[in-house]
C-alpha cells in the first residue's frame, strides 16, 4: 500500500496507527499548506523568504499536530476501552481541541474547540455506524450532458409528439 494512498478507514479502529497517522496528517498538511498560502498572499503579507516560511510553519505545524492528537487519542481510547464506539471519537476530538488551545495560547479556545471537535467526531462516527454520509460525493459529470433546447417560435412539424 502506497503511503499517499493510505486511507483512515482502510483498517479497523485500533489497528495500524502508522497508516491512520499518515492519512490524517496528509489531509492536515494539505489543508495547512492551502490555508498558509491564503494567509501569506491575502492576510499577513510577510516580507522575505524566511518570514514566509515561518508563516507556513506557524499554520501547517499545528494543523498536523491537531490531526495527530485526534488520531492518537482515538487509537489509544479504542485500545484501552476495548470498544469501537462514538466516545473514542469524542476523546480524540477533545485532544485535538487541547492542541488547538495550546496553539492559540488560550484555555478557553482549547475547551471550546475540544467540545466542537468532539461533537464533530461523534457525528462522523455516527455516520460511519449508520451508513450515511454528511457530505456525499458529487457526480460532476451528471450535469455535463448536451441539452437539445428548441428555441424556435414554432415547433418543427417532424418532431411533434403524436400521442
C-alpha contacts under 8 A as a table, 3 or more apart, distances in Angstrom:
res1	aa1	res2	aa2	distance
1	X	5	X	6.98
1	X	6	X	6.82
2	X	5	X	5.28
2	X	6	X	6.43
3	X	6	X	5.40
3	X	19	X	7.58
3	X	22	X	6.96
4	X	22	X	7.75
4	X	23	X	7.63
4	X	26	X	7.55
5	X	23	X	7.99
6	X	10	X	7.11
6	X	19	X	6.09
6	X	20	X	7.56
6	X	22	X	6.95
6	X	23	X	5.66
7	X	10	X	5.27
7	X	19	X	7.31
7	X	20	X	6.90
7	X	23	X	5.33
8	X	11	X	7.21
8	X	19	X	7.05
8	X	20	X	4.83
8	X	21	X	7.99
8	X	23	X	5.44
8	X	24	X	6.92
9	X	12	X	6.53
9	X	13	X	7.71
9	X	20	X	7.80
11	X	15	X	6.32
11	X	16	X	6.61
12	X	15	X	5.84
13	X	75	X	6.83
13	X	78	X	6.87
13	X	84	X	6.63
14	X	17	X	7.33
14	X	74	X	7.93
14	X	75	X	5.01
14	X	76	X	7.31
14	X	78	X	5.49
14	X	79	X	5.62
15	X	75	X	7.61
16	X	19	X	5.42
16	X	20	X	6.38
17	X	20	X	5.17
17	X	21	X	6.02
17	X	71	X	7.85
17	X	72	X	7.51
17	X	75	X	6.95
18	X	21	X	5.07
18	X	22	X	6.15
19	X	22	X	5.08
19	X	23	X	6.22
20	X	23	X	5.07
20	X	24	X	6.23
20	X	71	X	6.83
21	X	24	X	5.35
21	X	25	X	5.85
21	X	67	X	7.87
21	X	68	X	6.26
21	X	71	X	6.28
21	X	72	X	7.76
22	X	25	X	5.24
22	X	26	X	5.88
23	X	26	X	5.29
23	X	27	X	6.52
24	X	27	X	5.26
24	X	28	X	6.10
24	X	64	X	7.94
24	X	67	X	5.69
24	X	68	X	7.08
24	X	71	X	7.25
25	X	28	X	4.80
25	X	29	X	5.79
25	X	64	X	5.42
25	X	67	X	5.97
25	X	68	X	6.67
26	X	29	X	5.19
26	X	30	X	6.17
27	X	30	X	5.16
27	X	31	X	6.19
28	X	31	X	5.10
28	X	32	X	5.83
28	X	60	X	7.51
28	X	63	X	5.63
28	X	64	X	5.15
28	X	67	X	6.30
29	X	32	X	4.89
29	X	33	X	5.95
29	X	60	X	6.04
29	X	61	X	7.92
29	X	63	X	7.08
29	X	64	X	6.04
30	X	33	X	5.29
30	X	34	X	6.15
31	X	34	X	5.09
31	X	35	X	6.05
31	X	60	X	7.74
31	X	63	X	7.90
32	X	35	X	5.15
32	X	36	X	5.89
32	X	56	X	7.73
32	X	59	X	5.93
32	X	60	X	4.10
32	X	61	X	7.61
32	X	63	X	6.05
32	X	64	X	7.66
33	X	36	X	4.95
33	X	37	X	6.10
33	X	56	X	6.69
33	X	59	X	7.73
33	X	60	X	5.96
34	X	37	X	5.20
34	X	38	X	6.49
35	X	38	X	5.08
35	X	39	X	6.06
35	X	59	X	7.34
36	X	39	X	4.86
36	X	40	X	5.98
36	X	55	X	6.70
36	X	56	X	5.10
36	X	59	X	5.86
36	X	60	X	6.89
37	X	40	X	5.19
37	X	41	X	6.01
37	X	56	X	7.48
38	X	41	X	5.30
38	X	42	X	5.62
38	X	43	X	7.13
39	X	42	X	5.51
39	X	43	X	4.82
39	X	44	X	5.83
39	X	45	X	7.62
39	X	55	X	7.86
40	X	43	X	6.04
40	X	44	X	5.42
40	X	45	X	5.22
40	X	46	X	6.49
40	X	52	X	6.70
40	X	55	X	7.00
40	X	56	X	7.87
41	X	44	X	7.24
41	X	45	X	5.92
42	X	45	X	6.62
46	X	51	X	5.64
46	X	52	X	5.54
46	X	55	X	7.88
47	X	51	X	6.43
47	X	52	X	7.08
48	X	51	X	5.85
48	X	52	X	6.33
49	X	52	X	5.11
49	X	53	X	6.16
50	X	53	X	5.13
50	X	54	X	6.08
51	X	54	X	4.86
51	X	55	X	6.25
52	X	55	X	5.19
52	X	56	X	6.41
53	X	56	X	5.01
53	X	57	X	6.17
54	X	57	X	5.04
54	X	58	X	5.93
55	X	58	X	4.88
55	X	59	X	6.22
56	X	59	X	5.42
56	X	60	X	5.84
57	X	60	X	5.25
57	X	61	X	5.40
58	X	61	X	6.00
58	X	62	X	6.99
59	X	62	X	6.14
59	X	63	X	6.68
60	X	63	X	5.24
60	X	64	X	6.31
61	X	64	X	5.26
61	X	65	X	6.21
62	X	65	X	4.69
62	X	66	X	6.01
62	X	99	X	7.35
62	X	100	X	7.19
62	X	103	X	6.47
63	X	66	X	5.06
63	X	67	X	6.31
64	X	67	X	5.07
64	X	68	X	6.07
65	X	68	X	4.98
65	X	69	X	6.01
65	X	96	X	7.82
65	X	99	X	6.77
66	X	69	X	5.15
66	X	70	X	6.25
66	X	95	X	7.85
66	X	96	X	4.63
66	X	97	X	7.30
66	X	99	X	5.66
66	X	100	X	6.52
67	X	70	X	5.20
67	X	71	X	6.19
67	X	96	X	6.77
68	X	71	X	5.13
68	X	72	X	5.95
68	X	96	X	7.88
69	X	72	X	5.25
69	X	73	X	5.88
69	X	92	X	6.76
69	X	95	X	5.73
69	X	96	X	5.19
69	X	99	X	7.21
70	X	73	X	5.37
70	X	74	X	5.99
70	X	89	X	7.80
70	X	91	X	7.86
70	X	92	X	4.12
70	X	93	X	5.61
70	X	94	X	7.77
70	X	95	X	5.96
70	X	96	X	5.07
71	X	74	X	5.27
71	X	75	X	6.04
71	X	92	X	6.50
72	X	75	X	5.06
72	X	76	X	6.06
72	X	92	X	7.32
73	X	76	X	5.15
73	X	77	X	5.89
73	X	88	X	7.67
73	X	91	X	6.40
73	X	92	X	4.67
73	X	95	X	6.52
74	X	77	X	5.12
74	X	78	X	6.04
74	X	88	X	5.08
74	X	89	X	5.67
74	X	91	X	6.40
74	X	92	X	4.62
75	X	78	X	5.25
75	X	79	X	6.32
75	X	88	X	7.83
76	X	79	X	5.16
76	X	80	X	5.89
77	X	80	X	5.19
77	X	81	X	5.81
77	X	82	X	7.90
77	X	88	X	5.42
77	X	91	X	7.20
77	X	92	X	7.99
78	X	81	X	5.51
78	X	82	X	5.57
78	X	83	X	5.61
78	X	84	X	5.76
78	X	85	X	7.98
78	X	88	X	5.93
79	X	82	X	5.05
79	X	83	X	7.35
84	X	88	X	7.01
85	X	88	X	6.04
85	X	89	X	7.60
85	X	125	X	7.38
86	X	89	X	5.45
86	X	90	X	6.48
86	X	121	X	7.57
86	X	122	X	5.17
86	X	125	X	5.66
86	X	126	X	6.80
87	X	90	X	4.88
87	X	91	X	6.16
87	X	122	X	7.08
88	X	91	X	5.14
88	X	92	X	6.22
89	X	92	X	4.89
89	X	93	X	6.01
89	X	118	X	6.51
89	X	121	X	4.87
89	X	122	X	5.78
89	X	125	X	6.82
90	X	93	X	5.04
90	X	94	X	6.12
90	X	117	X	7.41
90	X	118	X	3.98
90	X	119	X	6.37
90	X	120	X	7.97
90	X	121	X	5.61
90	X	122	X	5.75
91	X	94	X	5.11
91	X	95	X	6.23
91	X	118	X	6.53
92	X	95	X	5.13
92	X	96	X	6.24
92	X	118	X	6.84
92	X	121	X	7.58
93	X	96	X	4.99
93	X	97	X	6.22
93	X	114	X	5.75
93	X	115	X	7.31
93	X	116	X	7.59
93	X	117	X	4.34
93	X	118	X	3.93
93	X	119	X	7.48
93	X	120	X	7.49
93	X	121	X	5.95
94	X	97	X	4.96
94	X	98	X	6.38
94	X	111	X	7.75
94	X	113	X	7.56
94	X	114	X	3.90
94	X	115	X	6.06
94	X	117	X	6.26
94	X	118	X	5.22
95	X	98	X	5.04
95	X	99	X	6.63
95	X	114	X	6.59
96	X	99	X	5.23
96	X	100	X	6.34
96	X	113	X	7.97
96	X	114	X	6.29
96	X	117	X	7.00
97	X	100	X	4.88
97	X	101	X	6.12
97	X	109	X	7.90
97	X	110	X	4.88
97	X	111	X	6.43
97	X	112	X	7.38
97	X	113	X	4.72
97	X	114	X	3.51
97	X	115	X	7.24
97	X	116	X	7.86
97	X	117	X	6.44
98	X	101	X	5.06
98	X	102	X	6.28
98	X	110	X	4.87
98	X	111	X	6.87
98	X	113	X	7.80
98	X	114	X	6.20
99	X	102	X	5.07
99	X	103	X	6.19
99	X	110	X	7.07
100	X	103	X	5.05
100	X	104	X	6.23
100	X	109	X	7.38
100	X	110	X	5.56
100	X	113	X	7.09
101	X	104	X	5.13
101	X	105	X	5.67
101	X	106	X	5.09
101	X	107	X	5.62
101	X	108	X	7.23
101	X	109	X	5.20
101	X	110	X	3.42
101	X	111	X	7.15
101	X	113	X	7.58
102	X	105	X	4.80
102	X	106	X	6.49
102	X	107	X	7.45
102	X	110	X	6.95
103	X	106	X	7.92
104	X	109	X	7.23
104	X	110	X	7.93
106	X	109	X	5.23
106	X	110	X	6.26
107	X	110	X	5.08
107	X	111	X	6.17
108	X	111	X	5.06
108	X	112	X	6.07
109	X	112	X	5.17
109	X	113	X	5.91
110	X	113	X	5.23
110	X	114	X	5.75
111	X	114	X	4.99
111	X	115	X	6.20
112	X	115	X	5.17
112	X	116	X	6.18
113	X	116	X	4.77
113	X	117	X	5.79
114	X	117	X	5.15
114	X	118	X	5.82
115	X	118	X	5.01
115	X	119	X	6.12
116	X	119	X	5.26
116	X	120	X	6.11
117	X	120	X	4.95
117	X	121	X	5.98
118	X	121	X	5.01
118	X	122	X	6.27
119	X	122	X	5.04
119	X	123	X	6.24
120	X	123	X	5.10
120	X	124	X	6.16
121	X	124	X	5.00
121	X	125	X	6.10
122	X	125	X	5.13
122	X	126	X	6.00
123	X	126	X	5.04
123	X	127	X	6.23
124	X	127	X	5.11
124	X	128	X	6.41
124	X	134	X	7.78
125	X	128	X	5.00
125	X	129	X	6.15
126	X	129	X	5.08
126	X	130	X	5.96
127	X	130	X	5.26
127	X	131	X	5.61
127	X	132	X	5.00
127	X	133	X	5.86
127	X	134	X	7.03
128	X	131	X	5.15
128	X	132	X	6.61
128	X	133	X	7.59
133	X	136	X	5.25
139	X	142	X	5.72
140	X	143	X	6.44
140	X	144	X	7.40
141	X	144	X	5.17
141	X	145	X	7.71
142	X	145	X	6.97
150	X	155	X	7.60
152	X	155	X	6.68
155	X	159	X	7.38
155	X	160	X	6.86
156	X	159	X	5.43
156	X	160	X	6.48
157	X	160	X	5.32
